[in-house]
Amino acid sequence: GKKRGFVESLLAFSNGEKVTIKKEEVQGKKRGFVESIELQVTLKNYDPQRDKRFSGTFKLPHVPRPNLTVCILGNQSHCEKAQAIGVDSMTVDDLKKLNKNKKKVK
């Protein structure tokens, strides 16, 4: 449909290709950083507190940020699970220590 063509044009533009906008050809510009698009969807007559029709996950076809690092904030059992899979983690006590020393946060 029309929306799909818009998304394809948007992606082509951000890739540095020429696209037509309002019957005018415009040269796109390749960016030196990862661009992102935020999408919000509103469903009419749907209360997420009461109605649990939608649940599950969706895996993106491409990794949005391949160099993204993650730190798990949780209790001792969460931190143990994170360490078991090789992910950084911090407990509440660790966070309190950081609050006293701002240089360690970086």
MOSUL-V46238 format. One record per residue. N is the residue number from 0. RES is the residue in one letter. OMEGA is omega in radians with two decimals (* if undefined). Layout:
n: <N/N>
res: <RES/RES>
omega: <OMEGA/OMEGA>
//
This chain:
n: <0/1/2/3/4/5/6/7/8/9/10/11/12/13/14/15/16/17/18/19/20/21/22/23/24/25/26/27/28/29/30/31/32/33/34/35/36/37/38/39/40/41/42/43/44/45/46/47/48/49/50/51/52/53/54/55/56/57/58/59/60/61/62/63/64/65/66/67/68/69/70/71/72/73/74/75/76/77/78/79/80/81/82/83/84/85/86/87/88/89/90/91/92/93/94/95/96/97/98/99/100/101/102/103/104/105>
res: <G/K/K/R/G/F/V/E/S/L/L/A/F/S/N/G/E/K/V/T/I/K/K/E/E/V/Q/G/K/K/R/G/F/V/E/S/I/E/L/Q/V/T/L/K/N/Y/D/P/Q/R/D/K/R/F/S/G/T/F/K/L/P/H/V/P/R/P/N/L/T/V/C/I/L/G/N/Q/S/H/C/E/K/A/Q/A/I/G/V/D/S/M/T/V/D/D/L/K/K/L/N/K/N/K/K/K/V/K>
omega: <-3.09/-3.13/-3.14/3.09/3.11/-3.13/3.12/3.10/3.13/3.13/3.12/3.13/-3.12/3.09/3.09/-3.12/3.07/3.09/3.12/3.10/-3.11/3.09/3.12/-3.12/-3.08/3.10/3.11/-3.11/3.10/-3.11/3.13/-3.14/3.14/3.10/3.11/3.11/3.10/-3.09/3.05/-3.14/3.07/3.12/3.13/3.10/3.12/3.12/-3.08/3.11/-3.09/-2.95/-3.08/-3.11/-3.06/3.02/3.14/-3.13/3.11/-3.13/3.14/-3.13/3.13/3.11/-3.09/-3.14/-3.06/-3.10/-3.10/3.06/-3.05/3.03/-3.12/3.05/-3.10/3.11/-3.03/-3.11/3.09/-3.13/3.10/3.10/-3.14/3.13/3.14/3.13/3.04/3.13/3.10/3.13/3.11/3.06/3.11/3.13/3.10/3.13/3.12/3.10/3.13/-3.11/-3.13/-3.09/-3.06/-3.11/-3.14/-3.12/-3.13/*>
//
